[in-house]
Structures are given as C-alpha cells and as structure tokens.
Amino acid sequence: MEMRDKLLGVSLLSPAVLFFLLLIAYPMLYTFFLSMFKVNTLSLKGEFIGFGNYIYMLSQKEFWSSFVTTLIWTASVMTGQVVLGLSVALILHGNILFRSFARGLALFPYLVPTVVAVLVWQWLFNDLYGFLNYFFVKVGLLNKPLAWLASMPTAMISLVIVGTWKLFPFVVICVLARLQTIPEQLYEAAKIDGASAWSRFWDITMPQLRGVLIMVILLRSIWDFKDFDTPYLLTGGGPQIGTQTLPLLVYKHAFPLLNIGRGATVAVLMLVFMLSFFWLYLGAYRKEEAGN
C-alpha cells in the first residue's frame, strides 16, 4: 500500500516536474550555455569564449546606463501602479453611484492590448497634432508644442505614465479583493472610540492590506523589471539610449547586432540582479516579521 501511495505521488508530481524542466530549467541552462560563446544569431555557430561576454558587457557604459534606466523605470512605474491602484480600489470599495460599472471601467486598461494602448498614447503625445500638446497650450501651461518622446526626461516620464496607466488595474483587483474581506466590526468599533477617517485607514485598513501590498510589489517589480513590449513599442529605447532598458539591450545584441551570445549574457545578468534583489528583500521582510 505504501509503495502504491509513493507511485501515485510520483505520477501526480511528474507533470509539474516535466513542465519545470522543459519550460524553465532547460531555457535557463541553455541561455547560460549560449552566454559562454560568441554566437551568430542566424547561424547559431561560433566559438567558445568562456566569461568573455560577461567581462565585455560589465565593462560597457551602455550596459550600466541601461541597468540604471531599468531601475528608474521599475521603481517609478511600480510606485505609480501601487499608489494609483490603491487609491482607485479605496474609491471603488466605497458606496458610489454605478459602482459595478466603475469597477468594470477601472479594469479597461488591463484588457487593452499593449500595441493598441501604445498607439493611442503615441497619438496623445504627438508633438504636431497630439491632444496633450493642444490642451496644455490651450490652457497656457506650454508656450509651444512639446516633443514628448523625442527628448529627455519627457520620454521617460511618458513611458512611466503609459506603464502606470496600463497595469494599475492589477493592483486594483488585488487590493479590492482584500478590502472586501476586512470585517466591518473593526471600523464600527473604531468609530465608537472616536477614531477619525484617517486613523481608521492608517490603523485598520493599511495593516490589513500589508500582506497583499507586499506580494503586489514583489510581482509588479519582477514583471516591470523584465517588461519589453511597452518601452520597445513606445520609444524603442530612444532618444538615443535614454529609455533603453536591459530587455531592450538583450534584443539589440541578439537581433540587430546578430550576437545572441551577448544577448544571452545580458539576460543571465538580469536574472542574477533580480534574484539578488529579491533575496535581500525577502530577508529584510522575514526579519521584520520575526521582530513583530
């Protein structure tokens, strides 16, 4: 009977193990393998150079510039998504008119394909006939149309705006689901004790949302750090390399420059940076939990 149970456990776990090996472990190992070679993307032929690609990439100013840009992009867009998503979730949790319709409308940006969203925002940012320039000039905030995507720092600001708008509904969904599980008795007891609205929010709502917000920050940081399509479609990394993130650098080396070995090297370095960051983050979180 014990042997049968063991065989059943193995048979149930084997699909997950196979999935992990084929779709996660093998691509990661093959990417590391490619990073050890100077390989042409078209022919997949080249010579073994060991850690030569790593030495080259780590000595390039472009790599470190892209790394800093990636950190700025990730921190800015993640902060915008959390702040906007939390604010919208709190509003939608209240007793407002057409609440169901408003909740559906808040999810709209998340449902729009990235290509469509970027095309709409490119039209809004256009320096000749874009609505934003027309509006700002009309109300007197600008003296002349501004080339939003053609200069820094407006290109990065525009990129952060689009990234925040596109993905803040994810935060809304997570926070709103948690808000609906907070017992109303906590708020009623706080009101009886004379707590203000701000005190109820800070002392009841935020502690209840803490676990959800930590997971949201972790997930959004991972996804934003490796986001490729929004920066590529909106600015292409420009002007020059002003908004070039590490995923764009991977693409640049692997395809336009036809050196998939260096592209794989940047991908491996991205993985190392992400694992290091989240190891430190989780370590600090566990310390805080242990202290409490």
C-alpha positions as CSV (number, residue, x, y, z in Angstrom):
1,M,0.0,0.0,0.0
2,E,2.8,2.4,0.9
3,M,4.6,1.7,-2.5
4,R,1.3,2.3,-4.3
5,D,0.9,5.7,-2.5
6,K,4.5,6.6,-3.4
7,L,4.0,5.7,-7.0
8,L,0.8,7.8,-7.0
9,G,2.6,10.7,-5.6
10,V,5.4,10.5,-8.2
11,S,2.8,10.2,-11.0
12,L,1.0,13.3,-9.8
13,L,4.2,15.3,-9.4
14,S,5.8,14.2,-12.7
15,P,3.7,16.5,-15.0
16,A,4.8,19.5,-12.9
17,V,8.4,18.4,-12.8
18,L,8.4,17.8,-16.6
19,F,6.8,21.3,-17.1
20,F,9.5,22.9,-14.9
21,L,12.3,21.1,-16.7
22,L,11.1,21.8,-20.3
23,L,9.8,25.4,-19.9
24,I,12.0,26.8,-17.1
25,A,15.2,24.8,-16.3
26,Y,16.2,24.0,-19.9
27,P,15.8,27.6,-21.3
28,M,17.7,29.0,-18.3
29,L,20.6,26.5,-18.7
30,Y,20.6,26.9,-22.5
31,T,20.8,30.7,-22.1
32,F,23.7,30.4,-19.8
33,F,25.3,28.0,-22.2
34,L,24.9,30.5,-25.1
35,S,26.4,33.3,-23.0
36,M,29.7,31.3,-23.0
37,F,30.0,31.6,-26.8
38,K,30.4,34.3,-29.4
39,V,27.5,33.1,-31.5
40,N,25.9,34.5,-34.6
41,T,22.1,34.7,-34.3
42,L,21.4,33.5,-37.8
43,S,23.8,30.5,-38.0
44,L,24.0,29.7,-34.3
45,K,27.6,28.9,-34.9
46,G,30.5,30.5,-33.0
47,E,33.5,30.0,-30.7
48,F,33.7,29.3,-27.0
49,I,35.0,32.4,-25.1
50,G,34.1,31.4,-21.5
51,F,33.3,34.5,-19.5
52,G,34.4,36.9,-22.2
53,N,30.9,38.1,-22.9
54,Y,30.4,38.9,-19.2
55,I,33.7,40.8,-19.0
56,Y,32.8,42.7,-22.1
57,M,29.2,43.6,-21.0
58,L,30.2,44.6,-17.5
59,S,32.9,47.0,-18.9
60,Q,30.5,48.8,-21.2
61,K,28.9,52.1,-20.2
62,E,25.8,51.3,-22.3
63,F,25.1,48.2,-20.1
64,W,25.3,50.2,-16.8
65,S,23.3,53.0,-18.3
66,S,20.6,50.5,-19.3
67,F,20.8,49.0,-15.9
68,V,20.2,52.4,-14.2
69,T,17.4,53.1,-16.6
70,T,15.8,49.8,-15.8
71,L,15.9,50.5,-12.1
72,I,14.4,54.0,-12.6
73,W,11.7,52.6,-14.9
74,T,10.9,49.7,-12.5
75,A,10.8,51.9,-9.3
76,S,8.8,54.7,-11.0
77,V,6.2,52.6,-12.7
78,M,5.7,50.2,-9.8
79,T,5.2,53.1,-7.4
80,G,2.7,54.7,-9.7
81,Q,0.8,51.5,-10.2
82,V,0.6,50.9,-6.4
83,V,-0.4,54.4,-5.5
84,L,-3.0,54.8,-8.3
85,G,-4.3,51.2,-7.8
86,L,-4.7,51.6,-4.1
87,S,-6.4,54.9,-4.5
88,V,-8.8,53.6,-7.1
89,A,-9.5,50.5,-5.1
90,L,-10.4,52.5,-2.0
91,I,-12.8,54.7,-4.1
92,L,-14.4,51.6,-5.7
93,H,-14.8,50.0,-2.3
94,G,-17.0,52.8,-1.1
95,N,-20.6,53.4,-1.7
96,I,-20.5,55.3,-5.0
97,L,-23.0,55.6,-7.8
98,F,-22.7,53.0,-10.6
99,R,-20.1,51.1,-8.5
100,S,-20.3,48.0,-10.7
101,F,-19.9,49.9,-13.9
102,A,-17.0,51.9,-12.4
103,R,-15.3,48.7,-11.3
104,G,-15.6,47.3,-14.8
105,L,-14.3,50.6,-16.3
106,A,-11.3,50.6,-14.0
107,L,-10.2,47.3,-15.5
108,F,-10.4,48.5,-19.0
109,P,-6.7,49.5,-19.4
110,Y,-5.6,46.0,-18.4
111,L,-7.8,44.5,-21.1
112,V,-6.5,46.7,-23.9
113,P,-3.7,45.0,-26.0
114,T,-0.4,46.7,-25.4
115,V,0.1,47.5,-29.1
116,V,-3.3,49.3,-29.2
117,A,-2.6,51.2,-25.9
118,V,0.8,52.4,-27.1
119,L,-0.6,53.6,-30.5
120,V,-3.3,55.6,-28.7
121,W,-0.7,57.1,-26.3
122,Q,1.7,57.9,-29.2
123,W,-1.1,59.9,-30.8
124,L,-1.8,61.7,-27.5
125,F,1.9,62.5,-27.1
126,N,2.4,63.6,-30.8
127,D,4.2,67.0,-31.0
128,L,2.2,68.1,-34.1
129,Y,-1.4,67.0,-33.6
130,G,-1.4,65.3,-30.2
131,F,-4.2,66.1,-27.7
132,L,-1.9,66.7,-24.8
133,N,0.1,69.5,-26.5
134,Y,-3.2,71.0,-27.7
135,F,-4.6,71.0,-24.2
136,F,-1.5,72.3,-22.4
137,V,-1.0,75.1,-25.0
138,K,-4.7,76.0,-24.8
139,V,-4.7,76.4,-21.0
140,G,-1.4,78.2,-21.1
141,L,0.8,75.6,-19.4
142,L,3.0,75.4,-22.6
143,N,4.1,78.1,-24.9
144,K,4.6,75.7,-27.8
145,P,4.1,72.0,-28.5
146,L,6.5,69.7,-26.7
147,A,8.2,66.7,-28.4
148,W,7.3,64.3,-25.5
149,L,9.0,61.2,-26.9
150,A,12.0,62.9,-28.6
151,S,13.8,64.3,-25.6
152,M,14.7,63.5,-22.1
153,P,13.3,63.5,-19.4
154,T,9.9,63.8,-21.0
155,A,10.4,60.5,-22.9
156,M,10.9,58.6,-19.6
157,I,8.0,60.5,-17.9
158,S,5.8,59.5,-20.8
159,L,6.9,55.9,-20.6
160,V,6.2,55.8,-16.9
161,I,2.7,57.3,-17.4
162,V,1.8,54.7,-20.0
163,G,3.2,51.8,-17.9
164,T,1.3,53.1,-14.8
165,W,-2.0,53.5,-16.7
166,K,-1.7,50.1,-18.5
167,L,-1.1,48.0,-15.4
168,F,-2.5,49.7,-12.4
169,P,-5.8,47.6,-12.6
170,F,-3.8,44.6,-11.5
171,V,-3.3,46.4,-8.2
172,V,-6.9,47.4,-8.1
173,I,-8.0,43.8,-8.4
174,C,-5.7,42.5,-5.6
175,V,-6.4,45.3,-3.2
176,L,-10.2,45.4,-3.8
177,A,-10.4,41.7,-3.1
178,R,-8.7,42.1,0.2
179,L,-10.7,45.2,1.2
180,Q,-13.9,43.1,0.9
181,T,-12.7,40.6,3.5
182,I,-11.9,43.2,6.2
183,P,-14.5,42.8,9.0
184,E,-16.8,45.8,9.3
185,Q,-16.8,45.4,13.1
186,L,-13.3,46.8,13.2
187,Y,-14.4,50.0,11.6
188,E,-17.6,50.2,13.8
189,A,-15.5,49.7,16.9
190,A,-13.1,52.4,15.8
191,K,-15.9,54.9,15.1
192,I,-17.3,54.3,18.6
193,D,-13.9,55.0,20.1
194,G,-13.9,58.3,18.1
195,A,-11.2,57.4,15.5
196,S,-11.1,59.7,12.5
197,A,-11.3,58.5,8.9
198,W,-7.5,58.9,8.6
199,S,-6.9,56.9,11.8
200,R,-9.2,54.1,10.6
201,F,-7.4,54.0,7.3
202,W,-3.9,54.0,8.8
203,D,-4.6,51.8,11.8
204,I,-7.1,49.3,10.3
205,T,-7.0,49.3,6.5
206,M,-3.3,49.5,5.9
207,P,-2.3,46.7,8.3
208,Q,-4.9,44.5,6.7
209,L,-3.6,45.3,3.3
210,R,0.1,44.9,4.2
211,G,0.5,41.3,3.1
212,V,-1.3,41.9,-0.2
213,L,0.7,45.0,-1.0
214,I,4.0,43.2,-0.3
215,M,3.0,40.5,-2.8
216,V,1.9,43.1,-5.3
217,I,5.1,45.0,-5.0
218,L,7.1,41.8,-5.5
219,L,5.2,40.7,-8.5
220,R,5.0,44.1,-10.2
221,S,8.7,44.6,-9.6
222,I,9.5,41.3,-11.3
223,W,7.2,42.0,-14.3
224,D,8.2,45.6,-14.7
225,F,11.9,44.9,-14.5
226,K,11.7,42.5,-17.4
227,D,9.0,44.4,-19.4
228,F,9.9,44.6,-23.0
229,D,6.9,45.5,-25.1
230,T,5.9,48.9,-23.6
231,P,9.4,50.5,-23.8
232,Y,10.1,48.9,-27.2
233,L,6.8,50.0,-28.8
234,L,6.6,53.5,-27.3
235,T,10.2,54.8,-27.5
236,G,12.3,51.9,-28.9
237,G,14.9,52.9,-26.2
238,G,15.3,56.4,-27.5
239,P,16.1,59.2,-27.7
240,Q,19.5,57.6,-28.3
241,I,19.6,55.2,-25.4
242,G,17.7,57.4,-22.9
243,T,14.9,54.9,-22.2
244,Q,16.8,51.7,-23.2
245,T,16.2,49.1,-20.5
246,L,18.0,45.8,-20.1
247,P,15.4,43.8,-22.0
248,L,15.8,46.2,-25.0
249,L,19.6,45.6,-24.7
250,V,19.1,41.9,-24.9
251,Y,17.0,42.4,-28.1
252,K,19.6,44.8,-29.5
253,H,22.5,42.4,-29.2
254,A,20.6,39.3,-30.2
255,F,18.9,40.6,-33.3
256,P,20.0,43.9,-34.8
257,L,23.7,43.2,-33.9
258,L,23.2,39.4,-34.5
259,N,25.2,38.4,-31.4
260,I,23.0,36.1,-29.5
261,G,25.8,35.2,-27.1
262,R,25.9,38.8,-25.7
263,G,22.2,39.0,-25.7
264,A,22.1,35.8,-23.6
265,T,24.7,37.3,-21.3
266,V,22.6,40.3,-20.5
267,A,19.6,38.0,-19.9
268,V,21.7,36.0,-17.4
269,L,22.9,39.2,-15.6
270,M,19.3,40.3,-15.4
271,L,18.4,37.1,-13.7
272,V,21.3,37.5,-11.2
273,F,20.3,41.0,-10.4
274,M,16.6,40.1,-9.8
275,L,17.5,37.1,-7.6
276,S,19.9,39.1,-5.6
277,F,17.4,41.9,-5.1
278,F,14.5,39.6,-4.0
279,W,16.8,37.6,-1.8
280,L,17.7,40.7,0.1
281,Y,14.0,41.9,0.1
282,L,12.7,38.7,1.4
283,G,15.4,38.5,4.0
284,A,14.5,42.0,5.3
285,Y,10.8,41.1,5.3
286,R,11.4,37.9,7.3
287,K,13.5,39.9,9.9
288,E,10.6,42.4,10.2
289,E,8.1,39.6,10.6
290,A,10.3,37.9,13.3
291,G,10.5,41.2,15.1
292,N,6.8,41.5,15.2
